[in-house]
Amino acid sequence: MLFLAVAFGWHRPAKAVPAFAEQTGQACASCHVGGFGPQLTKFGRQFKLGGYTLRVKSFNVPLSAMAVASYVHTKRAQDEPPTEDSKTNNNLSFDEGSIFLAGGLGSHLGGFAQVTYSGADEAWAWDNLDLRAVGNGKLGGKDLIYGLTLNNNPTIQDAWNTLPGWGFPYTDSDFAPAPDAAPLISGGLGQAALGLTAYGWLDSKFYLEAGGYSTPSRGTLRWLGADPDDPGEIHGLAPYGRAAFQTDVGDGTLELGAFALKAALFPGRDKSSGFTDHFTDWGVDASWIKPLGSDTLTLNGRYTHEKRRLEATCALGMAAGEIEPIPLSECADDTLNEVRADASYYWHDAIGFTVSPFSITGSANPVIYADNRTFKPNSSGVQFQVDGTPFGRGKSPLGPRFNMRVGVQYTVYSKFNGARRDFDGTGRDASDNNTLRVFTWVAF
């Protein structure tokens, strides 16, 4: 199956950018654990926080491309095909193809802008955006990097692989089943918002960031290929904050951090109810990278708590007759807790193994989770991945810009959308969604 997946195509998101490798004169393994993105090394984090400006060439072509193809098999066929042109099982698919502009401009400007073709949607749209303006100075006698980042997804600007923007799994497929519930910060505003945040990086140890997000106009999002009504319009600004501390511990690099996002949304941009849906997300995270000779061990983890009051969703549902009239508090108040962790070992930046347990729990809500037999969002399981990256340290026969990864993922669900057994009332068990995915991921 690996051979077939590779043969199917040179096929996902802007997570390892060969234009940066050419600009810095470094092999992909200098910035990325395992020789392929997006998991950053200590040097890679510094490069990103420095505004992508480090260079050894006076000029390089700041264009790159990448693509992902995969084969997806579930233990039991899905009840409905994931797309109109797919099957209920055993889908061999082109997942995504991306083109992006990436590089530094002088010593104070840099970033990347990505557009992606989705195989599931069969359409182009803007994808990850991270544009930076940076400066250098001193504070208390310590080196300080300070800057601004304009981005379109809270946490996509983060330099650690603990938060949702760049957290494991680093590649997935829309053709595989996934739990319905997730905190808003876990991608809910991705490509549906635009934000400006300011940050400081002191002594390569202390990181602080703060800013806010708003929703572009419906016409702008439609022009960019995004759904202008999903998840809705942010009322005012959605503030975001991040703090992290990084230091050397046990011959490795330890990071401890915290993050928060607060947003009020008009769901579907519908303001007729007079209410908004309120989301308050906060969490803590930690990571540790330890070089072991020519090998690398990494540990990443985060906990996210979300408190939400979905007054607009409930009021609109009751007005439309989709929800029976009940006290608003019984429908609107809800909480979610998400725990994710991953441990990986990479041998010679070429062969990697990752194990990643995950858990989503929350309060019961017969309205929000009406399709779940238990009216709960609870999902849990473990994902395993084995991958190979033959050119992470360079020496590709197709030149220094070419890199590729092939891998196998297997996801085991112990709970899915509220229960272990018969979670949707049709006899479908959580384990029926256990998924095998074989993928090839190519960058140039």
C-alpha positions in Angstrom: 0.0 0.0 0.0 2.9 2.3 0.7 4.2 1.7 -2.9 0.8 2.5 -4.3 0.4 5.6 -2.3 3.8 6.9 -3.4 3.0 6.0 -7.0 -0.3 7.7 -6.9 1.1 11.2 -6.9 3.5 13.8 -5.4 1.0 14.8 -3.1 -0.6 19.1 2.0 -0.3 22.2 4.0 2.6 24.7 4.4 4.4 22.8 7.1 7.9 22.3 5.6 8.9 25.1 3.3 11.9 24.3 0.9 12.1 28.0 0.0 13.2 28.6 3.7 15.8 25.8 3.4 17.3 27.5 0.3 17.2 30.9 1.9 19.0 29.8 5.1 21.4 27.3 3.3 20.3 24.7 5.8 18.9 21.2 5.3 15.3 20.6 6.4 16.6 18.7 9.5 18.1 21.9 10.9 14.7 23.5 11.4 12.5 20.4 11.6 12.5 17.3 13.8 12.7 14.3 11.5 13.8 16.3 8.6 10.3 17.3 7.5 7.8 19.8 8.9 6.2 21.1 10.8 7.7 20.0 14.1 10.4 22.6 14.9 13.8 22.2 16.4 15.3 24.8 18.8 16.9 26.5 15.8 13.7 26.3 13.8 11.8 28.1 16.6 14.4 30.9 16.7 14.1 31.3 12.9 10.3 31.6 13.0 10.3 34.1 16.0 13.0 36.1 14.2 10.5 36.7 11.4 11.9 34.2 8.9 14.6 36.7 8.0 17.8 34.7 8.5 19.5 34.2 5.1 22.8 33.3 3.5 21.8 34.1 -0.1 21.1 37.6 -1.3 18.2 36.3 -3.3 16.3 33.0 -3.7 13.0 32.2 -5.5 10.5 32.5 -2.6 8.1 30.0 -4.0 7.4 26.4 -2.9 4.8 23.7 -3.4 3.6 20.6 -1.7 1.0 18.0 -1.9 -0.5 15.0 -0.1 -2.2 11.8 -1.3 -3.4 9.0 0.9 -5.3 5.7 1.1 -8.0 5.6 3.9 -9.6 2.4 5.3 -12.0 2.2 8.3 -12.8 -0.9 10.2 -16.4 -0.6 9.2 -17.6 1.3 6.2 -18.9 4.8 6.9 -22.7 5.2 6.8 -22.3 7.9 4.1 -19.5 8.7 1.7 -17.4 11.6 3.0 -17.8 13.4 -0.4 -20.1 13.0 -3.4 -17.3 11.5 -5.5 -15.9 9.1 -2.8 -16.8 5.7 -1.4 -17.9 4.7 2.1 -14.6 2.9 2.5 -11.1 2.3 0.9 -10.7 5.7 -0.5 -7.5 6.5 -2.5 -7.5 10.2 -2.7 -5.6 13.4 -3.5 -6.0 15.2 -0.2 -4.4 18.6 -0.8 -2.0 20.5 -3.0 -0.5 23.8 -1.9 1.5 26.7 -3.4 3.0 29.4 -1.2 5.1 32.5 -1.1 7.7 32.2 1.7 10.8 34.1 2.7 12.4 37.1 4.4 12.5 40.6 2.9 15.5 42.4 4.4 16.1 42.1 8.1 12.7 43.2 9.4 10.0 41.5 7.2 9.2 37.9 6.5 6.5 35.2 6.5 4.5 33.0 4.3 1.2 33.0 2.5 -0.4 29.8 1.3 -3.2 28.8 -1.1 -4.5 25.2 -1.1 -6.5 23.0 -3.4 -8.7 20.6 -1.3 -9.3 17.2 -2.9 -12.5 16.8 -0.8 -13.9 20.2 -1.7 -12.5 20.2 -5.2 -11.7 23.9 -4.8 -8.9 26.4 -4.1 -8.9 28.6 -1.0 -6.5 30.7 1.0 -4.8 28.6 3.7 -2.3 29.5 6.4 -1.0 33.1 6.6 1.8 34.4 8.9 3.3 37.7 7.9 5.8 39.3 10.3 7.6 42.6 11.1 10.4 42.2 13.6 13.1 44.2 15.4 16.0 43.5 17.7 17.0 45.2 20.9 18.0 44.9 24.5 15.9 44.7 27.7 17.7 44.4 31.0 20.9 43.6 29.2 19.2 40.6 27.5 18.6 40.1 23.8 15.1 40.9 22.8 13.2 40.0 19.5 10.0 41.9 19.2 7.5 41.9 16.4 4.0 41.9 14.9 2.4 38.9 13.2 -0.6 39.2 10.8 -2.2 35.7 10.6 -5.5 34.0 9.9 -5.8 31.3 12.5 -5.1 31.7 16.3 -2.0 29.5 17.2 -0.8 29.3 13.6 1.9 31.8 14.5 3.1 29.8 17.5 6.6 28.4 17.4 5.9 25.3 19.5 4.2 22.1 18.3 1.9 21.9 21.3 -1.0 24.2 20.2 -3.6 23.2 17.6 -2.1 25.2 14.7 0.9 22.9 14.3 0.1 20.0 16.7 0.1 16.3 15.8 -1.1 14.8 13.6 0.8 16.9 11.1 -1.1 15.5 8.2 -4.7 14.1 8.1 -7.5 13.5 5.6 -11.0 14.8 5.2 -11.9 11.3 4.0 -11.4 9.8 7.5 -14.0 10.0 10.3 -13.3 12.4 13.2 -15.1 13.4 16.4 -17.7 16.2 16.0 -16.7 18.3 19.1 -13.6 20.5 19.5 -12.8 23.8 21.2 -13.0 26.9 19.1 -9.3 27.5 19.4 -8.7 24.1 17.8 -9.1 25.4 14.3 -12.6 26.8 14.5 -11.5 30.2 13.3 -9.0 28.9 10.8 -9.1 30.9 7.5 -12.4 32.6 8.8 -10.6 35.3 10.8 -7.8 37.8 10.5 -5.7 38.9 13.5 -2.8 41.1 14.5 -0.8 40.2 17.5 2.4 41.6 19.1 5.1 39.5 20.7 8.4 39.6 22.5 11.0 36.9 22.8 13.5 37.7 25.6 16.8 36.0 26.1 15.5 33.0 24.0 13.6 32.0 27.1 10.6 34.2 27.8 7.8 34.6 25.3 4.7 36.9 25.5 2.1 37.6 22.9 -1.2 39.5 22.8 -3.6 40.7 20.1 -7.0 40.2 18.6 -9.0 38.8 15.7 -11.9 40.0 13.6 -13.9 38.5 10.7 -13.3 39.7 7.1 -16.4 40.7 5.1 -18.5 38.1 3.5 -17.3 39.2 0.0 -13.7 39.0 1.0 -14.0 35.5 2.4 -15.9 34.3 -0.6 -13.2 35.8 -2.9 -10.6 33.9 -0.9 -12.5 30.7 -1.3 -13.6 30.3 2.3 -17.1 29.7 3.6 -18.2 33.3 4.7 -20.8 31.9 7.1 -18.8 29.3 9.0 -18.5 29.5 11.9 -19.9 33.0 11.9 -19.0 36.7 12.4 -16.9 37.7 15.4 -18.7 40.5 17.4 -16.1 43.2 17.9 -12.6 41.7 18.5 -11.6 38.2 19.8 -8.6 38.7 22.1 -5.8 36.1 22.1 -2.9 35.8 24.5 0.1 33.5 24.8 3.0 33.0 27.3 5.8 30.5 27.3 9.1 29.8 29.0 11.8 27.8 27.4 15.0 26.5 29.0 17.6 23.7 28.7 16.8 20.7 31.0 18.4 17.3 31.1 20.4 17.9 27.9 17.2 18.8 26.1 15.0 21.9 25.6 11.9 22.3 27.9 9.0 24.6 27.2 6.1 25.4 29.5 3.3 27.7 28.4 -0.3 28.9 28.6 -2.8 30.4 26.1 -6.2 31.9 26.0 -8.9 33.0 23.4 -12.2 34.7 24.0 -14.7 35.3 21.3 -18.4 36.2 20.7 -19.9 35.0 17.5 -23.0 35.6 15.5 -23.4 32.0 14.2 -23.8 31.9 10.4 -23.6 35.8 10.6 -27.3 35.7 11.7 -27.9 38.6 14.1 -31.7 38.3 14.2 -31.8 36.7 17.6 -30.1 39.6 19.3 -27.7 37.1 21.0 -24.2 35.9 20.4 -22.5 32.6 21.2 -19.7 33.2 23.8 -16.5 31.1 23.9 -13.8 31.3 26.5 -10.9 29.0 25.8 -7.8 28.7 28.0 -5.1 26.0 28.4 -1.6 25.0 29.3 1.0 23.2 27.3 4.5 21.7 27.6 7.1 20.3 25.3 10.6 18.7 25.6 13.1 18.0 22.8 16.1 15.9 23.5 18.8 15.1 21.0 20.2 11.6 21.3 23.3 11.7 19.2 21.9 11.6 15.6 18.4 10.7 16.9 15.7 12.9 18.5 13.1 12.3 21.2 10.2 14.8 21.5 7.3 15.0 23.9 4.4 17.5 23.4 1.2 18.0 25.3 -1.6 20.4 26.0 -4.8 20.7 28.0 -7.6 23.0 26.8 -10.8 24.0 28.7 -13.6 25.8 26.9 -16.6 27.4 28.5 -19.3 28.4 26.1 -22.7 30.0 26.2 -24.5 29.3 22.9 -27.4 31.7 23.4 -27.7 32.7 19.7 -27.6 29.1 18.4 -30.3 28.0 20.9 -32.5 31.1 20.3 -32.3 30.7 16.5 -33.0 27.0 16.8 -36.1 27.6 18.9 -37.4 30.4 16.7 -37.1 28.1 13.7 -38.8 25.2 15.4 -35.7 23.1 15.3 -35.4 23.1 19.1 -38.4 22.8 21.4 -38.8 25.9 23.6 -36.9 25.4 26.9 -35.1 27.7 29.3 -32.2 29.3 27.5 -29.7 28.2 30.2 -30.6 24.6 29.7 -29.7 24.8 26.1 -26.9 27.3 26.0 -24.4 26.5 28.8 -21.8 24.0 27.8 -18.2 23.0 28.6 -15.5 21.1 26.7 -12.1 19.7 27.9 -9.5 18.5 25.4 -6.3 16.7 26.3 -3.7 15.8 23.6 -0.2 14.5 23.9 2.4 12.9 21.5 5.8 11.3 21.9 8.0 10.7 18.9 11.4 9.2 18.3 13.3 9.9 15.1 16.3 7.8 14.0 18.8 9.8 11.9 16.1 12.2 10.9 14.9 9.5 8.6 12.6 7.0 10.3 10.1 8.1 12.9 7.6 6.6 15.3 4.9 8.6 17.1 2.2 7.7 19.6 -0.5 10.2 20.5 -3.3 9.7 23.0 -6.2 12.1 22.9 -9.4 12.8 24.9 -12.4 15.1 24.5 -14.9 15.3 27.3 -17.7 17.8 28.1 -21.1 18.4 29.7 -24.2 16.6 28.4 -26.4 18.7 26.2 -29.5 17.2 24.5 -29.7 20.1 22.0 -26.1 20.6 21.0 -25.4 16.9 20.8 -28.8 15.8 19.6 -27.3 13.3 17.2 -25.4 11.5 20.0 -27.2 8.8 21.9 -25.8 9.9 25.2 -26.0 13.7 24.4 -22.3 13.9 25.2 -19.3 15.0 23.1 -16.9 12.5 24.7 -14.3 11.0 22.3 -11.0 9.3 23.1 -8.3 7.1 21.5 -4.8 6.7 20.4 -3.1 7.5 17.1 0.1 5.8 15.9 2.3 6.8 13.1 5.4 5.4 11.4 7.0 7.5 8.7 10.1 7.7 6.6 11.9 10.8 5.3 14.8 9.8 3.1 16.1 13.3 2.2 15.6 15.3 5.4 19.4 15.9 5.7 19.7 16.8 2.0 21.2 14.9 -0.9 18.0 14.5 -2.8 18.6 13.2 -6.3 16.1 15.9 -7.4 18.0 18.8 -5.9 18.1 20.5 -2.5 14.6 21.8 -2.7 13.0 18.4 -3.0 11.8 16.5 0.2 9.3 13.8 0.8 7.7 11.7 3.6 5.8 8.5 3.4 4.0 7.1 6.4 1.3 4.9 7.9 -1.2 6.2 10.6 -3.6 4.0 12.6 -6.2 5.6 14.8 -7.9 3.6 17.5 -11.1 5.0 19.1 -12.2 3.9 22.6 -15.1 6.4 22.6 -16.6 8.4 19.7 -19.2 11.2 20.0 -20.4 10.2 23.4 -20.1 6.4 23.8 -18.1 3.3 23.3 -21.1 1.3 22.0 -23.9 2.4 19.7 -22.9 6.1 19.9 -25.4 7.3 17.4 -28.3 4.9 18.1 -27.8 3.0 14.8 -25.6 0.3 16.2 -22.3 1.9 15.2 -19.5 1.5 17.8 -16.5 3.7 18.4 -14.2 1.0 17.2 -16.0 0.9 13.9 -14.2 4.2 13.1 -10.7 2.8 13.7 -8.8 4.1 10.7 -5.8 3.0 8.7 -4.2 5.8 6.6 -1.2 5.4 4.3 0.1 8.7 3.0 2.8 10.3 0.8 3.7 14.0 1.4 6.0 15.8 -1.0 7.5 19.3 -0.9 9.5 21.2 -3.5 
